[in-house]
Amino acid sequence: PLFGNAKPKISISASVWSPMDALSSGSVPYGEELAGHEEIETVLRQLLVHERDEIFYYIGICSTSGWEDDLFEMPPDGINYAIALIEPRFPGWAVSAPETWPLAVQAAFQPDTIEDMRKRLLRIITTHPELEEEGGLLLVSELAEHTGVPEAIVLEEVEVYCAAGQGLVLEFVEGSHIVRRIRS
């Protein structure tokens, strides 16, 4: 910039896609009509993302019927946008967002509150059969997937739970975080 530093322009946008018959009937046909690249391109066009390259967009798109697997595992991104994909997954919602997103931005796209996620995670940690046996263990990534809670939050909560002396320990083994029941 010629006259000082330009202030970055950021847009945080949210969109929902649902098959028309699902909207009219009030049902959520999860897994029947999965959203894909076409639905993402529609949202990008509606937000004028390609015409406004001076703005960086954080975009959350929820599909009530789910996303194609390859998209959900690795949401697309562009020069001036990054996308989080959201879909219903029992017992709550699953969000696939780039790990580089600031946690505050990730939290903006969580349909559940942090407290809801903590309660769900605690319920699983305290009742999971694998963690009831001495030496039993779970991968933190499995806990995140099973509970629908972002791995960063799972890791933080597990650290707190383990530090409280609940008979569990958090370890880093061969590139993965694990929660393990301490042997007596």
N, C-alpha and C positions, 0 to 999 in steps of 0.2 A: 504494500500500500504506500502511496505517495505521502500521505499525511498521518503517520502513526499506525499503530496496530489496528487491524480490523477486528471487530468483535465477532466471534463465531456465531452463526445462526443455527439453532437446533430446533427441530420439530419432533414432538413425541405424539404419535398418532395411533389410534386404535380403530379396528374395523371388525365386523362379524360377517361371516358367510354362512348361509344355511340354504339348503335346497328349497325352492319355492313351495313345494307341496308340504314340506315339514313346517314351514312358517305358517301356512294357511291352516294346517291341522293341529298345530301346537305340539307336535311330537318331535323328538330328536332321534332320527334314524341313524345312530352311530354305526359307521362301517359300511353303510349302503352306498352312498354317493360321496366318495372321498374327494376332497378339494385337491387341486393340483396347481401347476404352473399358470394355467389360464386364469384362475381366480386371483392369484398373486399379481399377475400383470394388470388385471382389472383394477385392483386396489392402487397399484402404482400409477396407473393412468388417472384415476380419480383424484389422487393427491397431487398430481402434476409434478411428480418426483423428477422425471427426466427433463422437464423444462426449467426446473429451479435448482441448478447445480451448485448454487452458492449456499444452499441449506443442506444440512445433514439430517436425515430422517431416521428416527428409531420408530419402527412400525410393528405393532402387535396385531396379528390377524387370528381371530378365533374361528374355527370351523366346527359347527355343531355336529357334523357328521364325521369328523376326523380328517386327517391328511394322508396323502400318499406316503408310504414308509420312507422312501429315499429323501423326500422333502423334509419330513419331520426330523430325521436324523441329522440333516445338515441344511438348515434353512438358507435360501439364497441371499446374497448381498450384492451391493453394487458400489460404485465409487462414492455416491452420496447417500446411501441408505443401508440399513441392516434390519433384518426381519426376525421377529420372534413368532413362532407358530404355537397356537394354543388349541387344545382339544379336550373333550371330556374323557376322563379315565377314572374308573372306580379306584379309590373312594372319593376322588375330587377331580382335579384338572391336572393336565400335564402341559408344561411350557417348555419349548425348546428355543432357547435364546443363546446367542453367541456368548462364550465365556468372557469375552473382552468387554462386555457391557458393564457399566457401573452398576453396583448392586441396587442403588436407588432407582435406576431405570428399569432393571429387571423386576423389582418389586411393583412397579407401576402396572405390570402386565400379569400379576398373579391374581387370578380370580379369588383365591383364598387369602385370608389375612395371614400374616406371619404367625399369629397366635393359633389359628386353626391348624396350620402346618406343624407347629411345635407339638400341639396336643396329639395329632395323628401320629407323628413320629414317636413320641413318648409311649403311646399306646402300643405301637409295634415293638419298640425296644423292650418294653417290660413284659410282653406276652409271647414274643417269637420263640418257638420251641428250640431253635438252634442256639439261642442265647441263654436258655435255662440250664443247659448242661455245662459242666466244668470243661473248659477248653473249647467250647462251642464258639463259632465265629461267623461273622457276616461281613461282606464287603460293604464299604460305605456307598459305593456306586449302586449296589443292589438295594440297599435301604432307600436311596434316593428314588430309584425306579419304582420300587414297591409302594412307596408312600406318595409319590407324585410331588415330592419336595425337592427343590434345587439342591444339588450336591453341596454347594457352599454353605447352605443353611444346615444341612444334615451334619456336615463336618463340625460346624460351630456348636450345634446342640449336643452332639455326641461328646465333644471335648468337655462341655459344661457338666453333662451327666456323669461322665467318667471321673471328673475331678471331685464330684460330690461323694465319692466313695460308694458307688453302687455295685461294686464287684466286677466292673467291666474296665477294660483298658483299650485305649486307641493306639494302634501301631501302624507303622508304614512298612510294608513288606513287599519286596519285588515290584515296586512302582505303584502299589495300591494301598489305600488306607483300609484297615480292617478294625472291627470292633470284636473283642474277644473276652469271653467270660474267664476270669482269673481262676486258676486251679488252687484248691485249698492246700 
